[in-house]
Amino acid sequence: MLGLIVASIYRATHKGLSYSQSFTQTIVYVSIVVALVMMVIGASLARAFALVGALSIIRFRTVVKDTKDTSFVFAALALGMAAGTSNYLLAGTGLIFISAITWIMTLTNFGALYKSEFILRFVFDQDGDSSAYLERIKEAAKRSNLLNIEPSGDGRLLKLTYDIQLDKETDTQKFVAALSKAPGVSEVILIVSKNDIDY
């Protein structure tokens, strides 16, 4: 429960675009795993040193891209320690609890900010009318934020990047087609970023 509260506070107070649903879920997993490890260690100094030794064995030769993967490795380590120290009840309870939390967070899509989040990129010729493409974005999106404007060498073309949340009824293909037909707009790209927003 404490892990869920901390993760919810993190999600609610996060600023910027580098948000990761996986990291939010990892906060919950770490709370459970650390509690499990502390119950296994108890007051045993030998088990504490054994844990340090076990953690030093785990060395990733490749970068782990998803923080949730790392939390599962540590969960397996904690469960292995519990079983290895004959705490079979603790190991079984920990396994059931971690599995239940995993399924609940997967089914509820816990940690997701938006379900229809996109990064929109397109090239705009300044000879065209900007109100045309702005009107099409306004019609299809609940909200939109201009992230980047990159002028071309001659200063005639602009590469624009928007962070947008489309309405649920909006068809993405029709939206891209409609935006492409706006005067002065070309090279429309819509990047899906449902869970991890990293621009």
C-alpha positions, 0 to 999 in steps of 0.5 A: 500500500505504501508503494502504491501511494508513493507511486501515485504521488510520483505520477501526479507530481511528475513534470516534463515529458520523460515519464515512464509507466514502467518506472512508476510500477518499479516503485511498487515492486521495490517496496515489496521486494525490500520488505521481503528481504528485510523479513528474510534477513531479520537480525542475522548479520550473516544473512545481511553479508550473504545478501551483499555477496549475492547482489555483487554477483548480479552484474549486467553485461548489457544495459537493462532498458526496462527498470521493471525487469531489474525489479523482477531480478531482485524479486527472484533474488529475495524469493531465493533467499527466503527459500534458501534460509528455509523460510518457505512460508515467507517465500510462498507468500511473497511469490503470491503477493508479487504475482497478484500485484503484477496482475492487478497493475497490468489489468488496471494499467497502473501508472499510465498517464494518458491512453491516447498520447502521441508525438506529432511531427510535420514540416510546414511551409511558411507561405501557407496558412498556419491557422489551417493546420492549427484548426485540424489539430484543435478538432482532433485533440483534447490538448496539444503542446508545441515542443519544438520549432526547427527552421530549415536553412533557407528559413522558409520551412519549419519542422514542428513537433507537438505533444498531443492527446487525441480524442477517443473518437479520433481515427489516427489515420484520418487525422494524419490524412486530414493534416497532410491536406492542410495548405503548406503541411508535408511529411506528417509523422504521428509517433505513438507513446502510450506508456512511455513518453520520452522526447 
